Amino acid sequence: MTNRAYTFIHPLLDPLDTGGAYLVEAGDNDAATQATEYIVRHPLLDAFDHRHPWFVPAAALPNSTPARVIATFRGDASTQPEALESSLRQSQRKLALSTSGKLPAPGTWDYLLIGISQARTLPQFTLQGMSVRTTVIATGVQNLSDRDWAHANACALCTGEYLITRANLGKKADTTRQKMLRLLALIGVDADTAELNEVFRQESKLSYSLLRLVNSAAIAPRTPITSFAQAINMLGRRQLERWLQLLIYAAPDEGHRPNPLLFKAAARGRMMELLVPRLTPSPALPNLPDCAFMIGSFSLLDVLLNMPMSEIVQQLPLSSEVNDALARHSGTAGRLLQVLEAADRRNLPEASRILDELGIEPACFIDAQMQALSWAGSIHAGN
């Protein structure tokens, strides 16, 4: 059992696998109240898309709470909105029910959060009937089959555990991404600009994706960047290397639809960068912030390329410490990566236990999530 209670923020995904809302889960009631107040007052809340609701544990919300913050209660059909705290009832706010029991009547609640395992046992068309007056959200969506079922059965949003399930992808790495690995290897050995530029000349898809990425809202250059050489001149090699680390996720398989793993990779990289200074002992990594970002951003390559991480790191000129953190979760950086992986699987007890062992304070962890998700969202919006 942990000594600290942690709060986790999960993006909820729409049928296009893009973010449509955020689900906040807390370790206990005290943490829920503190987390709700902290998130509602966080200066970055306004940086998120105002169309996306935030489902927070039910708590006394400040009067200035944005309307998109939805108080979420746990219960079943017997839980009625009319019986809730007067401050919420009188404010006429939209409310959500998270249930594992008997379903309420359609329209009783504005939103219904239901586990996919329970949803799939319901009589046919139950969720379609519910969705006429209540927005239905599926949780615990571990694989693509469940994701497809949820959206085909009137679930507007679902949790994204299925995105990190490598075994279900069943695709070989395409040639563009294999070239991207070679490009990352060149960056790793500090190849000159002409060598790097030649790779982009050979692969127009990489060039197009890089220029979209570096012109995203996360950078928003005053003058659009139109060439690889200009990107180096404006960003510098160090910053460009970060964008190259994310570029492998940015190349869509078809059309202009962004890869949803880009968002996760960007968020993980930024969270690693923000949290490694809090670790004791400090990870034995050269250029600590850059290496931490690399570990986080590379941590989904096994999902993207459908290859074991141990094989991937052999193809890249990584330090032994980075290699061990990615492939074996060694050292404090590797342990921190385990936290992010457990959180993405919504294994909150495991993530909380490791965070506690690492000595990360709950407020610090919330703040890192807010910063990372906001930054990742600005990149994703530009693709």
Secondary structure per residue as TSV (DSSP state, phi and psi in degrees):
chain	resnum	aa	ss	phi	psi
A	1	M	-	360.0	135.6
A	2	T	-	-81.7	155.8
A	3	N	S	-86.2	-19.2
A	4	R	S	-116.8	148.3
A	5	A	-	-105.5	123.2
A	6	Y	-	-106.0	157.0
A	7	T	E	-120.5	140.1
A	8	F	E	-125.6	138.6
A	9	I	E	-112.2	121.9
A	10	H	E	-116.6	124.4
A	11	P	E	-64.5	138.8
A	12	L	E	-101.7	136.9
A	13	L	E	-107.8	144.1
A	14	D	-	-90.7	-177.5
A	15	P	T	-62.0	-17.1
A	16	L	T	-93.0	7.8
A	17	D	S	65.3	26.0
A	18	T	S	-109.3	159.9
A	19	G	E	-66.0	135.3
A	20	G	E	-129.6	-8.1
A	21	A	E	-174.5	177.8
A	22	Y	E	-134.7	136.5
A	23	L	E	-110.8	124.8
A	24	V	E	-105.5	125.2
A	25	E	E	-123.6	133.8
A	26	A	E	-120.9	155.7
A	27	G	S	-69.8	-34.5
A	28	D	S	-153.4	179.3
A	29	N	H	-64.9	-40.4
A	30	D	H	-63.3	-43.3
A	31	A	H	-64.3	-35.8
A	32	A	H	-61.9	-45.6
A	33	T	H	-63.0	-46.3
A	34	Q	H	-64.4	-41.5
A	35	A	H	-65.2	-42.9
A	36	T	H	-58.7	-47.9
A	37	E	H	-63.6	-40.5
A	38	Y	H	-66.8	-44.9
A	39	I	H	-68.2	-42.8
A	40	V	H	-60.5	-36.1
A	41	R	H	-93.3	-0.9
A	42	H	-	-67.2	132.8
A	43	P	T	-63.0	-19.6
A	44	L	T	-86.6	-7.7
A	45	L	G	-56.8	-38.6
A	46	D	G	-70.8	-13.6
A	47	A	G	-77.1	-16.3
A	48	F	S	-82.5	157.1
A	49	D	-	-57.0	121.7
A	50	H	T	-69.8	-11.0
A	51	R	T	-80.7	-13.0
A	52	H	S	-95.6	119.2
A	53	P	-	-72.6	154.8
A	54	W	E	-115.1	119.4
A	55	F	E	-94.5	108.0
A	56	V	E	-112.8	152.8
A	57	P	E	-56.5	138.1
A	58	A	S	-56.7	128.6
A	59	A	-	-160.3	167.3
A	60	A	-	-68.1	111.2
A	61	L	-	-87.8	139.8
A	62	P	-	-59.6	153.5
A	63	N	T	-60.5	-28.2
A	64	S	T	-88.4	11.2
A	65	T	-	-62.8	130.9
A	66	P	-	-60.4	150.0
A	67	A	T	-64.1	-23.8
A	68	R	T	-76.9	-5.8
A	69	V	E	-86.0	114.1
A	70	I	E	-105.2	117.9
A	71	A	E	-69.1	127.4
A	72	T	E	-117.4	123.6
A	73	F	E	-107.2	151.1
A	74	R	E	-101.3	135.6
A	75	G	E	171.8	-155.0
A	76	D	-	-143.5	-158.8
A	77	A	T	-60.5	-23.3
A	78	S	T	-77.5	-15.2
A	79	T	-	-81.7	118.9
A	80	Q	-	-113.7	134.7
A	81	P	G	-55.2	-32.1
A	82	E	G	-64.5	-20.0
A	83	A	G	-96.0	5.7
A	84	L	S	-81.6	176.7
A	85	E	-	-52.2	139.7
A	86	S	H	-61.1	-34.0
A	87	S	H	-62.5	-34.6
A	88	L	H	-79.7	-41.0
A	89	R	H	-64.1	-43.3
A	90	Q	H	-72.5	-24.3
A	91	S	H	-77.4	-11.5
A	92	Q	T	55.9	36.8
A	93	R	-	-76.1	156.2
A	94	K	-	-69.8	142.1
A	95	L	E	-129.3	155.4
A	96	A	E	-126.7	148.1
A	97	L	E	-118.7	128.7
A	98	S	E	-105.1	119.4
A	99	T	E	-132.2	149.8
A	100	S	S	-125.7	11.4
A	101	G	S	-117.2	-149.5
A	102	K	S	-65.0	138.4
A	103	L	-	-77.5	144.7
A	104	P	-	-75.2	169.7
A	105	A	-	-69.0	146.8
A	106	P	T	-54.9	136.8
A	107	G	T	87.5	-10.4
A	108	T	S	-63.9	-40.1
A	109	W	S	-119.6	153.9
A	110	D	S	-73.2	-35.4
A	111	Y	E	-133.9	147.0
A	112	L	E	-128.4	122.5
A	113	L	E	-102.2	124.2
A	114	I	E	-137.5	137.3
A	115	G	E	-65.2	140.9
A	116	I	H	-63.2	-33.2
A	117	S	H	-64.3	-39.4
A	118	Q	H	-71.1	-41.7
A	119	A	H	-58.4	-37.3
A	120	R	T	-76.0	-8.4
A	121	T	T	-95.5	-5.7
A	122	L	S	-73.7	154.8
A	123	P	-	-57.8	151.2
A	124	Q	T	-55.8	139.8
A	125	F	T	72.7	5.8
A	126	T	H	-59.9	-49.0
A	127	L	H	-69.9	-32.9
A	128	Q	H	-61.5	-41.9
A	129	G	H	-65.3	-40.4
A	130	M	H	-63.4	-38.4
A	131	S	H	-70.9	-12.3
A	132	V	T	-62.2	-35.5
A	133	R	T	-124.9	-5.2
A	134	T	S	-135.9	134.1
A	135	T	E	-78.2	123.6
A	136	V	E	-100.1	134.5
A	137	I	E	-125.9	127.3
A	138	A	E	-94.3	135.4
A	139	T	E	-118.2	163.0
A	140	G	-	69.0	34.7
A	141	V	-	-87.4	95.6
A	142	Q	-	-89.6	-16.9
A	143	N	S	-145.9	168.8
A	144	L	H	-66.6	-31.1
A	145	S	H	-62.1	-45.5
A	146	D	H	-67.0	-37.6
A	147	R	H	-61.8	-46.9
A	148	D	H	-64.5	-39.9
A	149	W	H	-62.7	-43.6
A	150	A	H	-59.5	-47.9
A	151	H	H	-72.4	-27.6
A	152	A	H	-76.7	-13.5
A	153	N	T	-118.0	41.7
A	154	A	T	73.7	14.3
A	155	C	E	-83.0	119.1
A	156	A	E	-73.7	-31.3
A	157	L	E	-140.9	160.3
A	158	C	E	-152.8	159.8
A	159	T	E	-71.0	160.2
A	160	G	-	-110.3	29.8
A	161	E	G	-56.9	-31.5
A	162	Y	G	-62.7	-22.4
A	163	L	G	-64.9	-27.2
A	164	I	G	-104.8	20.8
A	165	T	-	-96.2	93.7
A	166	R	G	-62.1	-41.3
A	167	A	G	-61.7	-23.8
A	168	N	G	-85.6	-10.0
A	169	L	T	-76.3	-42.7
A	170	G	-	60.4	28.2
A	171	K	-	-122.9	146.6
A	172	K	-	-80.9	155.5
A	173	A	-	-65.0	134.5
A	174	D	-	-80.0	167.4
A	175	T	H	-65.6	-31.9
A	176	T	H	-61.8	-43.6
A	177	R	H	-72.5	-30.6
A	178	Q	H	-64.2	-39.6
A	179	K	H	-65.4	-33.7
A	180	M	H	-64.6	-38.4
A	181	L	H	-61.7	-40.1
A	182	R	H	-65.8	-37.7
A	183	L	H	-63.7	-42.8
A	184	L	H	-62.4	-35.6
A	185	A	H	-64.7	-39.7
A	186	L	H	-63.7	-42.8
A	187	I	H	-60.0	-41.0
A	188	G	H	-63.5	-28.9
A	189	V	T	-100.6	15.7
A	190	D	T	59.6	46.7
A	191	A	-	-63.8	155.8
A	192	D	-	-76.4	166.1
A	193	T	H	-60.8	-37.8
A	194	A	H	-62.3	-40.5
A	195	E	H	-63.0	-44.1
A	196	L	H	-66.0	-42.1
A	197	N	H	-62.8	-32.8
A	198	E	H	-64.7	-36.1
A	199	V	H	-62.3	-42.4
A	200	F	H	-69.3	-32.7
A	201	R	H	-65.3	-32.9
A	202	Q	H	-79.9	-21.9
A	203	E	-	-131.2	93.5
A	204	S	H	-64.3	-30.0
A	205	K	H	-62.1	-39.1
A	206	L	H	-66.1	-43.2
A	207	S	H	-59.7	-47.2
A	208	Y	H	-60.5	-45.5
A	209	S	H	-66.6	-39.6
A	210	L	H	-62.5	-44.9
A	211	L	H	-66.9	-36.5
A	212	R	H	-63.4	-41.0
A	213	L	H	-67.0	-48.5
A	214	V	H	-75.0	-14.8
A	215	N	T	-95.0	9.5
A	216	S	S	-69.2	172.0
A	217	A	T	-62.4	-22.0
A	218	A	T	-66.0	-28.7
A	219	I	T	-107.0	-47.3
A	220	A	-	46.5	61.5
A	221	P	-	-63.4	149.0
A	222	R	S	-62.5	-39.9
A	223	T	S	-112.5	126.5
A	224	P	-	-55.4	138.7
A	225	I	-	-84.3	124.8
A	226	T	-	-118.2	-2.0
A	227	S	S	-150.1	161.0
A	228	F	H	-62.8	-43.6
A	229	A	H	-61.2	-40.6
A	230	Q	H	-65.3	-37.1
A	231	A	H	-61.1	-42.3
A	232	I	H	-63.7	-45.0
A	233	N	H	-64.4	-38.6
A	234	M	H	-81.9	-36.8
A	235	L	H	-96.8	-28.9
A	236	G	H	84.2	157.0
A	237	R	H	-63.0	-38.8
A	238	R	H	-63.6	-47.9
A	239	Q	H	-70.6	-37.2
A	240	L	H	-62.2	-35.6
A	241	E	H	-59.9	-37.2
A	242	R	H	-64.3	-41.8
A	243	W	H	-68.5	-32.9
A	244	L	H	-67.4	-34.2
A	245	Q	H	-64.6	-32.2
A	246	L	H	-88.0	-20.8
A	247	L	H	-58.3	-34.9
A	248	I	H	-59.4	-27.2
A	249	Y	H	-86.1	-17.6
A	250	A	H	-82.0	-23.0
A	251	A	S	-72.6	110.0
A	252	P	-	-72.2	151.5
A	253	D	S	-73.4	-28.5
A	254	E	S	-155.1	142.9
A	255	G	T	60.7	-149.0
A	256	H	T	-109.5	16.4
A	257	R	-	-75.8	121.1
A	258	P	-	-70.6	150.9
A	259	N	-	-75.1	124.5
A	260	P	H	-63.9	-18.6
A	261	L	H	-69.3	-21.8
A	262	L	H	-57.9	-45.4
A	263	F	H	-59.8	-47.7
A	264	K	H	-64.9	-42.5
A	265	A	H	-63.4	-42.6
A	266	A	H	-64.4	-43.4
A	267	A	H	-65.1	-43.4
A	268	R	H	-62.9	-43.6
A	269	G	H	-60.1	-46.0
A	270	R	H	-66.7	-39.1
A	271	M	H	-66.0	-41.5
A	272	M	H	-59.7	-44.4
A	273	E	H	-61.0	-40.4
A	274	L	H	-74.1	-32.3
A	275	L	H	-95.2	-23.2
A	276	V	G	-60.5	-32.3
A	277	P	G	-64.0	-16.5
A	278	R	G	-86.8	-6.0
A	279	L	-	-83.7	141.8
A	280	T	S	-133.1	122.3
A	281	P	S	-71.9	158.3
A	282	S	-	-66.2	137.5
A	283	P	-	-58.1	142.1
A	284	A	-	-82.1	69.3
A	285	L	-	-123.3	134.0
A	286	P	S	-69.8	146.9
A	287	N	S	48.0	63.1
A	288	L	H	-49.0	-52.8
A	289	P	H	-60.2	-41.7
A	290	D	H	-66.9	-41.8
A	291	C	H	-66.4	-38.5
A	292	A	H	-63.2	-44.3
A	293	F	H	-60.3	-42.9
A	294	M	H	-61.1	-44.1
A	295	I	H	-59.4	-46.0
A	296	G	H	-65.6	-44.7
A	297	S	H	-71.7	-31.9
A	298	F	H	-81.8	-10.0
A	299	S	T	-69.4	-10.1
A	300	L	T	-108.8	9.2
A	301	L	H	-63.5	-31.7
A	302	D	H	-64.7	-35.8
A	303	V	H	-69.9	-46.4
A	304	L	H	-64.2	-46.0
A	305	L	H	-91.7	-6.3
A	306	N	T	55.0	47.5
A	307	M	S	-135.5	150.5
A	308	P	-	-62.1	142.0
A	309	M	H	-60.2	-33.9
A	310	S	H	-60.7	-33.3
A	311	E	H	-76.5	-36.0
A	312	I	H	-66.1	-46.5
A	313	V	H	-66.0	-23.0
A	314	Q	H	-68.4	-21.3
A	315	Q	T	-91.2	-4.3
A	316	L	S	-119.2	142.8
A	317	P	-	-81.0	68.9
A	318	L	-	-95.5	152.5
A	319	S	-	-66.3	158.0
A	320	S	H	-61.7	-32.3
A	321	E	H	-68.2	-43.1
A	322	V	H	-66.0	-43.9
A	323	N	H	-56.2	-47.7
A	324	D	H	-67.1	-37.3
A	325	A	H	-64.5	-41.1
A	326	L	H	-74.1	-47.5
A	327	A	H	-86.7	-27.9
A	328	R	H	-128.9	1.6
A	329	H	-	55.6	37.3
A	330	S	-	-82.0	154.1
A	331	G	H	71.9	174.7
A	332	T	H	-67.1	-31.9
A	333	A	H	-66.5	-40.0
A	334	G	H	-65.6	-36.0
A	335	R	H	-67.3	-39.2
A	336	L	H	-64.5	-38.4
A	337	L	H	-61.6	-36.5
A	338	Q	H	-59.5	-36.9
A	339	V	H	-59.7	-49.4
A	340	L	H	-65.5	-36.9
A	341	E	H	-67.8	-43.0
A	342	A	H	-64.8	-39.7
A	343	A	H	-63.9	-40.3
A	344	D	H	-65.5	-27.6
A	345	R	T	-85.4	-2.3
A	346	R	T	59.8	33.7
A	347	N	-	-91.3	76.8
A	348	L	H	-69.5	-35.8
A	349	P	H	-59.9	-42.3
A	350	E	H	-66.0	-45.5
A	351	A	H	-61.8	-42.0
A	352	S	H	-64.5	-41.8
A	353	R	H	-60.8	-45.3
A	354	I	H	-70.9	-39.5
A	355	L	H	-57.7	-42.8
A	356	D	H	-63.3	-43.6
A	357	E	H	-62.8	-34.8
A	358	L	H	-79.7	-10.4
A	359	G	T	78.2	20.7
A	360	I	-	-78.3	126.2
A	361	E	-	-74.4	144.3
A	362	P	H	-55.5	-43.4
A	363	A	H	-64.8	-37.4
A	364	C	H	-63.8	-38.7
A	365	F	H	-69.1	-41.0
A	366	I	H	-61.1	-45.8
A	367	D	H	-61.3	-41.3
A	368	A	H	-63.6	-39.3
A	369	Q	H	-64.6	-43.6
A	370	M	H	-61.3	-45.9
A	371	Q	H	-64.0	-44.6
A	372	A	H	-68.7	-43.8
A	373	L	H	-67.8	-36.8
A	374	S	H	-64.1	-46.0
A	375	W	H	-65.6	-45.8
A	376	A	H	-61.6	-37.6
A	377	G	H	-64.3	-36.0
A	378	S	H	-68.3	-31.6
A	379	I	H	-71.4	-47.3
A	380	H	H	-62.1	-37.6
A	381	A	H	-66.0	-25.0
A	382	G	T	-87.9	1.4
A	383	N	-	-110.8	360.0
